[in-house]
Amino acid sequence: MAKVFIFDTDKCNGCFNCQIVCKDEHVDNEWEGYAKPQPDTGQFWIQVHEQVRGSVPKVRVNYHVTMCQHCDNAPCIAAAPEAAYTREDGLVIIDPDKATGKRELVEACPYGAVFYNAALDLPQKCTGCAHLLDDGWEVPRCVDACATDALLFGEEADFEDLIARSELCCDERASDKPRVYYLNKPKRFIAGVVVDMEADEVLIGASLTLEDTVSGEVLTGTSDDFGDFWFKQIAASSYRLYVEAEGYLTRVVDVDTRNKDANTGPIDLYAAPQY
């Protein structure tokens, strides 16, 4: 059966263990038939990226990994079928003995996952630690080192439920049929704080209604004990936010998340007139 990788953004804490052990496994080590030594610098066969979103004080930090997608329809194999192949378990391997001088493998990869070792005149990338799997290991080093289970590896059939809830690295490359799936890929957020500036206090329990002006979808929420509110994992779109609290006039705020997450800042409500 073919194997898959699954990466869960919500579980990754940015420890970089996966990136470090990949270096430990492949720098200064040659695994015959699978990989010649990886350079000390310039190549990350798996790489952790930090993404800081929003603005102070409404900030979220996410981590995601990039690596070879081990595609069923691998562009690198199409570019040089004599130098790369797919194993029965689905791992895509660049043959280190046949790929010398094949720069087209680097150029063919749309994920930036194939690197060129100038010293060896050789394209290189993640092998899924195929040499370890052949030696009886159940998972590659990167997965073994993941302390939070953010990175998983195993039989495709065993992960059907997770795959059904996952997304691809790049939706536009679905035809490549990648074998790396991403759970909880970050979407946009809107956050802010509801206040009564005149009273110099936050408003707790204010009602918030968020309307997507494009799709018409409506979400609701309330401000917490600090007056804060969050709408997480929402679409990149334009929104209209209605803020209401007992004894106050309704406030309407237009918010745009098409290009980035939105921190509305303080939303000041005004006391309703007493007649």
C-alpha positions in Angstrom: 0.0 0.0 0.0 1.1 3.6 -0.7 2.2 5.8 2.1 1.2 9.4 2.9 2.4 12.3 5.1 0.0 14.4 7.0 0.9 17.7 8.6 -1.4 19.4 11.1 -0.8 23.2 11.4 -2.6 23.4 14.8 -0.3 20.9 16.4 3.0 22.3 15.2 4.8 24.4 17.8 7.8 25.4 15.7 10.4 23.3 17.5 12.2 22.6 14.2 13.0 19.0 15.4 12.0 17.6 12.0 14.3 20.0 10.1 17.2 19.3 12.5 17.0 15.5 12.4 16.8 15.6 8.6 20.2 17.3 8.6 21.5 14.8 11.1 20.4 11.9 9.0 21.7 13.2 5.6 24.6 15.6 6.1 27.9 13.7 5.7 26.0 10.4 5.2 25.5 8.6 2.0 22.6 6.1 1.6 23.5 4.0 -1.3 20.8 3.9 -4.0 18.8 6.7 -2.4 20.9 9.8 -1.5 24.4 11.1 -1.5 25.4 13.5 1.4 23.3 16.6 1.8 25.3 19.8 2.1 25.7 21.5 5.5 23.9 24.6 4.2 21.6 25.6 1.4 19.3 22.6 1.4 16.3 21.8 3.6 14.6 18.6 2.5 12.0 19.5 5.1 11.7 23.1 6.3 9.6 24.8 9.0 8.3 28.2 8.2 7.0 30.7 10.7 4.0 32.9 9.8 3.1 35.9 12.0 -0.4 37.1 11.2 -2.4 40.1 12.3 -1.1 43.1 14.3 -0.4 43.8 18.0 -2.2 42.9 20.2 -4.3 40.6 17.9 -1.6 38.3 16.6 -1.4 34.6 15.7 1.7 32.6 14.9 1.5 29.6 12.7 4.1 27.1 11.4 4.0 25.0 8.3 6.4 22.7 6.6 7.5 22.4 3.0 8.9 19.2 1.6 8.8 16.9 -1.4 5.1 16.1 -2.1 5.9 12.6 -3.4 3.4 13.1 -6.2 1.8 10.2 -8.0 2.1 12.3 -11.2 5.5 13.8 -10.2 6.7 16.6 -12.5 10.3 15.7 -11.7 9.8 12.2 -13.1 8.1 13.5 -16.2 11.2 15.8 -16.7 13.7 13.0 -16.4 12.1 9.6 -16.1 15.5 7.9 -16.5 16.7 9.6 -13.3 13.7 9.5 -10.9 11.1 7.0 -10.0 8.2 6.1 -7.7 8.6 3.2 -5.2 5.8 0.8 -4.5 5.1 2.7 -1.2 4.6 5.9 -3.1 7.9 7.6 -2.2 9.5 9.5 -5.1 13.3 8.9 -5.4 15.9 10.7 -7.4 18.5 8.1 -8.3 21.8 9.5 -7.2 23.7 7.3 -9.7 21.6 8.3 -12.7 20.7 12.0 -12.0 24.1 13.6 -12.3 23.8 16.8 -14.2 20.0 16.7 -14.4 19.2 20.3 -13.5 15.9 19.9 -15.2 14.7 18.0 -12.1 15.1 21.2 -10.0 13.4 23.3 -12.6 10.5 20.9 -13.0 9.5 20.9 -9.3 6.7 23.4 -8.7 7.1 23.1 -4.9 10.8 24.2 -4.7 11.5 20.9 -3.0 14.4 19.7 -5.3 17.8 21.3 -4.7 21.0 21.3 -6.7 24.2 20.2 -5.1 26.8 22.0 -7.2 29.7 20.1 -5.6 28.3 16.8 -6.6 26.6 18.1 -9.8 23.4 16.4 -8.5 19.8 17.2 -7.8 18.7 16.1 -4.3 15.5 16.1 -2.2 13.6 14.3 0.6 13.7 10.5 0.2 11.2 9.8 2.9 14.1 8.1 4.6 13.5 5.2 2.3 16.7 3.5 3.6 15.4 3.5 7.1 12.0 2.1 6.0 13.8 -0.7 4.2 15.7 -1.4 7.4 12.5 -1.8 9.4 11.7 1.7 10.6 8.0 2.5 10.5 8.4 6.2 9.9 11.0 8.7 8.6 13.3 10.5 11.0 11.3 13.8 10.7 8.1 12.0 11.8 9.8 10.1 14.6 11.2 13.4 16.0 7.9 15.2 16.0 6.9 15.6 19.7 3.4 16.9 19.1 2.3 14.4 16.3 2.0 17.4 14.0 3.7 15.2 11.3 2.4 11.8 10.6 3.3 9.0 8.1 1.7 5.8 7.3 -0.7 3.8 5.1 -3.1 5.8 3.1 -6.0 3.6 4.1 -5.2 4.2 7.8 -5.6 7.9 7.4 -8.8 8.1 5.4 -10.6 10.2 7.9 -7.8 12.7 8.2 -7.3 12.9 4.5 -11.0 13.7 4.0 -10.5 16.7 6.3 -7.2 17.8 4.8 -6.2 20.1 2.0 -3.3 20.1 -0.4 -0.3 22.3 -0.3 -1.3 24.0 -3.5 -4.9 23.5 -4.8 -3.9 24.5 -8.3 -1.5 21.5 -8.4 -4.1 18.8 -7.6 -3.4 17.1 -10.8 0.1 16.2 -9.5 -1.7 14.0 -6.9 0.6 14.8 -4.0 1.0 12.4 -1.1 1.4 15.2 1.6 -1.8 16.4 3.1 -2.3 19.5 5.3 -4.8 19.7 8.2 -6.0 23.0 9.6 -4.3 25.2 7.0 -4.6 28.8 8.3 -7.4 30.9 6.9 -8.2 34.5 7.7 -9.2 36.0 11.1 -11.0 39.1 12.3 -10.4 40.3 15.9 -10.8 43.4 18.0 -12.1 44.7 21.3 -15.5 46.3 22.1 -15.2 49.4 24.4 -17.1 52.3 25.9 -14.6 55.1 25.6 -16.7 57.6 27.5 -16.9 55.2 30.5 -13.3 54.1 29.9 -14.2 50.4 30.1 -14.5 47.3 27.9 -17.9 45.9 27.1 -18.4 42.3 28.1 -20.9 40.1 26.3 -21.5 42.4 23.4 -23.2 40.6 20.5 -21.3 40.4 17.2 -22.7 39.4 13.8 -20.3 39.0 10.9 -21.8 39.0 7.4 -19.7 37.9 4.4 -20.9 40.5 1.8 -19.8 38.2 -1.0 -21.2 34.8 0.0 -23.9 36.0 2.4 -22.6 33.6 5.1 -23.4 34.9 8.7 -21.3 34.2 11.8 -22.1 35.2 15.4 -20.1 35.7 18.5 -19.8 37.7 21.8 -17.0 39.7 23.4 -15.3 38.0 26.3 -14.4 39.1 29.8 -11.8 41.4 28.3 -14.1 42.8 25.6 -12.1 40.9 23.0 -13.6 39.0 20.1 -12.2 36.6 17.4 -13.6 35.2 14.2 -11.1 32.5 13.2 -10.7 30.3 10.1 -12.9 32.5 7.9 -12.6 33.1 4.2 -10.6 35.8 2.5 -13.4 38.2 1.7 -15.1 41.5 2.6 -17.3 41.6 5.6 -19.8 43.8 7.5 -19.6 43.5 11.3 -22.6 44.5 13.4 -21.8 45.2 17.1 -24.6 45.4 19.6 -24.9 45.7 23.4 -27.8 46.5 25.7 -28.2 50.2 26.2 -25.9 51.1 23.3 -26.4 52.1 19.7 -25.6 49.4 17.1 -22.2 50.0 15.4 -21.5 48.7 11.9 -17.9 48.3 10.7 -16.7 47.2 7.3 -13.8 44.8 7.4 -11.7 43.4 4.5 -9.6 40.2 4.8 -9.0 39.7 1.1 -5.3 40.5 1.4 -4.6 39.8 5.1 -6.0 39.1 8.6 -7.8 42.0 10.2 -7.4 43.6 13.6 -10.3 46.1 13.9 -8.8 47.7 17.0 -11.2 49.2 19.6 -14.8 49.4 18.4 -16.4 52.2 20.5 -20.1 51.9 21.2 -22.1 54.9 22.2 -24.8 54.9 24.8 -28.3 55.0 23.4 -30.2 58.3 24.0 -32.6 58.3 26.9 -35.9 60.0 26.2 
